[in-house]
Amino acid sequence: MGHRFPMAKYELLAGQLQHEGLVETTHWLTPTPIECAAVFDAHDADYIDQLEKGLWSRKEELRSGFPWSLQLIEREKIIMEGTRQCAQWAAQGHVALNIAGGTHHACRGHAEGFCLLNDLAISAYDLISAGLERILIIDLDVHQGNGTAHITGMDSRIFTFSMHGAKNYPMKKPPSSLDISLPDGTKDRPYLRALKEALDHILPTFDPQVALYQCGVDVLESDKLGRLSMSLDGCAERDALVLMACQQHGIGVACAMGGGYSEDTQTIVKAHMNTFRTAREIWT
Ligand SMILES: [Zn+2]
């Protein structure tokens, strides 16, 4: 996509969470690379094979946003396992957050937009294999969850809700169960109103047993790719709305961090920190 992937935010976020005492040492999960049949429910076996062996063309590298390396694949598999474990916790009514993940552009048979494997789809299928029947995926990254929609599209056990910038990547947006496309420059109030309306509709009608929340912070006005105009406070209010609605519905939530491309990395970290802070406040 012509942009560098902001790797620094992950380490900064982990450091800041410890520094502020929001996450205690005993709270950390340290996932190993995923080894789970659900990977093959979400992705084609050929594609996984190609990923593992590095059989990528230049075109595929460009589409993914990364040069292929064994380390990259290992990193992605660890991220997948992180979200999968968070989802397992969420299924027991807890809140659990991955400091990475939210790789919603990864499709069944190809990588796209910095996403190689789709942690939301994999985790949803893993929960289904554990006996759950209604999984809600709430995707509030500013980019539409095209990969998740593509993978889970026809599966009535998974409700995909994506709220995103209408003019943002991806240009082709396969339908989610519910898509809300927002105009450029959308600010806090109209955003939060639309979100509340959607949640008020989805939760009682679909009656999910668990929620997976892609809480990308590229909705911020400061974001280089975002096109929306949310404030830091508005973004925190967004998280509170989602997490409180789920908690009131009696279900746990697994969060995956998603995008964030503000010029100032501190702004990104602040926005992600707010998600953790809000989760902690609501679940104590
Ligand atoms: Zn994004």
Boltz pocket constraint, residues with backbone or C-beta under 6 A from the ligand:
constraints:
  - pocket:
      binder: B
      contacts: [[A, 141], [A, 142], [A, 143], [A, 216], [A, 218], [A, 258], [A, 259], [A, 260]]
      max_distance: 6.0
